């Protein structure tokens, strides 16, 4: 990578940032369809596994991708959001797309993006959004690579998400809960209905265990699309998970076989469940759910898996963990994983949350740890001001457990100092943007080698 290529890739990101942001998606598919049509349908260049849900999408997608690579398939993966650089979102064979490839593919698609923008303007419609253009760029990059299989994570929802221009052979649903209610619906049932839109006729559908109201929606959508639906704890599932050095040993009942004592270098029962969903998805893709995977290949795929920003250790003396939990369901899973996999004498939580999230619900779950809170805010203009968030934390956890540092670098420094004095640990959570900032600070300041 040269400085010239990096500058070119950064210029692409700046161009994307000049568009309508991800917090304000447009419920439409036609503009993205028009863009990929003008480009020669790159979204049809490789088969697709499409993933939606409320929590666990990125982890499950990375697990699926790692297992497929272990089967010697060349993979393309789109995930959202990113932690440090936007090139993390588009991955080729498990690695972030190169700056050179980003710039080259952008040069190829930019004229066509301009054509679609002009057509939209002529109809008095908003231009292509950040995520719509990112989706088109990803499809172009995957076709250019080329890849054998695309693992595609929705940006938000499913039915009208720009990724849904693809026709997936396998549709994957991680747990569905309340989040983005202003966009997706006020109830679990409404949100599930929006997400169920990624099912395509005669697809294979794999779902994590769901609340009854969500499962009923998925079952109806599968019936209407004549798709086969496999559900965790009914058709496949985790047999056992045991704490192990660096993660856990999991045993899984798949759709076509049992796989025992697989090393999963991720923490939390929820990650074992994500792995079970990933295995069932790969079984569905490679052998229509009827052919067992090779134990050796599966072991290699899981052992090589990573999920940055998900209960990830990034520092020692004191231990610093980061986790991107940004809704109550995610916070609940985080707390359960902490209790099962870690023993700390004390814990300081560095917390920042963006506007529009259920901050009180997140804090209510995190307060169960007994931790003190160092409340801060990320550089995002959507971040809840630290003083405002501190009032929410005080109401849920008690004022005596709350301190405030507006700058995230000051917050992590003070949290590390307190944790070191107490012989405890630090957890950074509440916002993916905040987690990304702290990961970058850890690397820049020399205490990030966990």
N, C-alpha and C positions, 0 to 999 in steps of 0.2 A: 504494500500500500504506500502510495506517495502522498506528499502534502497536497499536491494538485488534485488527486482523486478524493482526498478527504474534504477539501474545500468544495469540490463539485457535489459531493454527497450532502454536505451541510447546506449547500445552496438549494438542493432538492427539498430538504426538510423545511427550509425557510419558505419555499414556494407552497408547500403543503400547509404550513402554519398560517399563510395568508388567506386560507379558505375557511369556510364555516367549520367550527371545531367539533370534536367528538361528543361534547356534552350537549350538542344541539343537532342530533341526526335528523335527516329527512325521511319520513316513512314512504319510501318509493324505491322502485327497482328499475324503471324504464331508462333513466339516464345512464346507469352503470351498464345495462344491457346494450344501449346504443354505443357506448364507448368500446366495449369488447367486440361488438359486431364490426365496427370500423377497423379494429385491429386484427380481424380474422379469427375471432373466437378462441383466444388463448386459454379461456376457462374450460375448454373442452379438450385440451391437449393431453391431459392425464386424468385417470380416475380420481375421485374425491371421497375422503372421509370428512364429514361435516359435523362440527361439535357446537352445541349450545347448552345452556344451563345457567344457574346463578353463581355457583361456586365450583371451583375445581376444573374449569375448562382448560386453562393453560397447562396445568399439571398433567391432566389426562391426555391432552394433545401431545405433550412432550414424551409421555410414556408410550403412546401409540407409535409416534415417530421413531423412538429409539428401538422398539421391537421390530418395526419394519426395516430399519437400517441393518439390524442384526440379521435379517433375512436377505441382505445384500440388495435391497431396493434403494434407489436414489430418491430421496424425499425432498419435498418442498413443504414448508410449514408457515402459516400465517397466524400469529398470536397478537393479542393486545392486552393492555398497553405495553410500553417498553419501560425498562428501569433506568437505563442510562442513555443509550443512543437508539434512534428509531430503526436503525438497521437490524436490531435484535428481533424485530417483528417478522421480518422476511428471512427465513433460514433455508439454506440449501445444504442437504446432507448433514444436518445438525449444526451447521455453523452460520452465524449471521452473514447475510449477503455482503459481498465485498463492496467497498465504496465505488470501485470502477464499474461493477455491474449495475449498481444503482444509477450512476450517472449515465451509463450507456442506454439502459432501458428507459430512463426518463427522457432522454433525447429522442428515442423512438416513439414514445407515446404522447409527448407534450403537444405536438400539432393536433392530434386527434382529440385530446382533452379540450383544446381550444375550440375545436369544431363543435363539440357537444355543449360547451359553455355558451357558444354563440346561438345554437339552436334553442337552448333553454332561455336565454335572454330574449329571443324573438317571441317566446311565449309568456314572457313576464314571470319566469320561474327562476328560482335561486340557482346559481352555478353549482357544479359538482362540489361536494363537501370534501374535507380532509380525508375522511375514511373511505368515501367512494373512490377518490383518486388513488389512495393507498391500495385499495382492493384491486383496481385495474393494474397498478404497477406490479403488485405481487403476481397476478396471473401472467403478465408479460414476462416477468423474471423467471417464473417456473417453466414457461414454454421455451424460453431462451436457454435455460440451463443445459439440457432439458431434464425433467424429473420423471420418475416412474409413477409416483403417487403423491397427491397433495393432501395434507392434513390441514383443514381449514377451520379456524375458530371464528364464530360470529363476533361482530363488534358489539351489538346490542340486540337482544330479542331473537329474531329469526326470520319471520315471515317477510318483512320488508327490509331486512338488513342487506346491504349491498353484496355480501358474500353469497346470498341466496340466488344469484344468477346462475350459480353452478348447480348441476344435477348430481347429487351425491349418491354413490352406490351404497354407502353406509352412513346413517344418521345416528349421532351419539348425543344422549341427554345426560348431563351431570345433574346433581340435585337442584331442583327448582324451588326457589323461595322468594320472599319479598325483596325487591331491589328495583331501582329505576321505575317506581310506580307511576310517576308522572308520564312516562313514555309507554310503559308496557301494560299497565292495568293495575287496579287497586287490590286485586285479590290473587291468590295463588292460581285459581282457575283461569283468570283472564291472562295472567302472565304465561301460564303453560300453553294457552291457546295460541298466543303470539309466537312462542318458541316452537310449537309443533309445526309451524309452517315450513321448516326445513325438510320435512318428510316429502319424498318424491315417490311417484308410483312404483310399486314393486321393489322398493328399497329394503335393505336389511336395517332394522332399527334396534339399537342397544341402549338401555336406560339404566342409570343408577336407581337404587331404591328411592321411591317418591312418596310424598304425601298422597293420601287417597284421592283428593280432588285433582291433583296434577296427573296422577296415573290414569284416572278416568278420561281425561282429555287426550292423553297420548294413545290410549287404547282406541278411542273413537277415531282419532286421526289415522292410526294404522289401519283400521277397518276401511275407512274411506279411500285410502291410497293403496289398499291391498298390499300392505307392507307386513313383513314378519317382525314381531316385537319380542325381544328378549329382555327380561327385567331382572335386576340384581335381587338376590334372596329368593327368587322363584326359579329362574332358569340357570343362574350362575351365581357365584358369590365367594366371599372370603371364608375359608374354612378355619383359619387360625392366623394370627399375627403375634410374633414374639419380639420383644426388644432385643436388638443385637448391636454390636459395635458399629457405629456409623449409620445406623438406621434400624431395619427390622427384617426378620425372616417371615415371609408370608407363604401360606399355602392357599391355593385357589382352586375352586371347582369351576372349570370353564364350561363352554357350551359343548365341547367335544372331548374333554379330557380333564384329568386332575394334575395339578402341578404343585409339587411340594417343596418347602424350604427354599424358596427363592429369595436371594438377597435383594432387598429394596433399599437403596441408600437415601431414603426420605423418611421423615418423622411424622408420626400420627396415624391413628386408625383410618382417618379419612384418606390418607395416601394409599393405604392397603386397598381400600375400596375403589379408589381411582385406578389402581393397578388392575383390579378385577374387571372393571369396565373396559379398560384398555385391552386386556387380553381377549375379552369377548368380542370387541370391535375388530381386532386383528383376525381372530378366528372367522368372523363373519366375512371379512374382506378376502382372506386367502383361500378359504375352503367352505364358504357358505355355512359356517358354523357346524360342519360335520366332520372336519379333519383336525385332529389334535396337532398342536404346535410341537416342534422339536424342543425337548427340555433344554438341551444345550444352547440352542439359539435363543430361547426365551430367557434363560439365565443370563446370557450375555447382554441381551437387550435391556433387561431391567437393571442389571448391575451398572450399565453405562448411563442410566438415566439421571437427569438433573432437573431441578425446578427452582431456579434462582428466585430469591425473594419470598420463598415459602418455607418458613421455619428454618432459615438458613443461618448457620453460624458464620459471622464475619469478623469476630475479634475475640481475643483472649486477654486474661488478666486486666479487667474482668471479662467474663464471657459476654459477648454481644450477639443477640439473635435478631433477625429481621423477619417479619411476616406481613404479607400484603393484605391481611384480612381487612375488609372495608365495609362489612355489613354484619348484622348480629349473627347470622348463620355461620359466617366465616370465623367470627370471634369465638363462637361456641366451640367449633372444631379446634381452634387454636388452643383454647384453655384446656380442653380434654387432652390434647397432644402434650402440652407442657406437663400436666400431671402424670402422664404415663411414661414419658421419655426423659424427663429432666428432674433433678433434685437440687433446688437452690435454697440457701438459707434465707435469702431475701431477693426481691425483684423490684426493679424500677422500670416502669413502662414509659417510653417516650412516645407520645401520642399526638398525631395530627390527623384531621379528618376534613374532607372537602364538603362544601355545601351541598345540600340535597340528600345526604346520607342520614340514616337513623343513628345520629350520634349518641343519643341517650341509650338506645338499645345495644350499641357496640360497647359503651362504657359499662352497662349493667352486666354484660358477660365478662368483660375483662376484670371487673372489680372482684369477681369470685376468686381471683388469684391471691388476694390480700396485698397486692402490690401498691407501691406509691406511684403517683403519676407525675411525669414531667411533661407538661402540656406545651405544645409549640405549634408552628404552622409551616407548611412548605412554601416554596417560592411560587406555587401555582396561584393565580389570581382567584381560583375557586376555593382556596383553603379557608376554612372557618377561622376568623381571627382568634389568636391564642387566648385572649381574655374572655371572649365569648364562649369558647370551648371549655375553658377552665370552670366557668360557672356551671356548665352542664355536668362536668365531672364531679364538681363539689356536691351537686344535688344528688348524684347517684352513688358516690363513693365516700363522701364526707370531706369537708374542707381541709381537714388535717392531713389528708393524703395527697394534696395537690400543690404543685409548684408550677411556676410559669417562666418560660424562656422563649421569647418571640422568635429568635433565630434558631434554626435547627442545629447549626454547628455549636452554638452555646448550650443548647439543650442536651445534645449527646455528650459534650464535655462534662457538664455538671452531673448528668446521670451516671457516667462512668466513674466520676470521682466518688459519688455517694455509694455506688455498688462496690467499689474497691474497698472503701472504709468498712463496709458491712460484710465483706466476703460473699457478696451476692452477684447478680447478673443484671443485664439490661436487655429489654425487649423493645424494639421499635416497630410500631404497627399503626393501623388506622387508615393509611393512605399509600397507594402504590407510588405516588410521586415522592412522598416523604421517604419511603424505603429506598427508592433510587438515589435520592440525595445523600442518605447516610452511607449507602454502599460506596458511592463515589468518594465521600469524605474519608471513609475507612482506608480506601486504597491510596488516596493522596497523602494522608497523614501518617501512614506507616503502622497502623495498629490493626489492619484488616486481615492478617494471616491467622485464620482460626485453625 
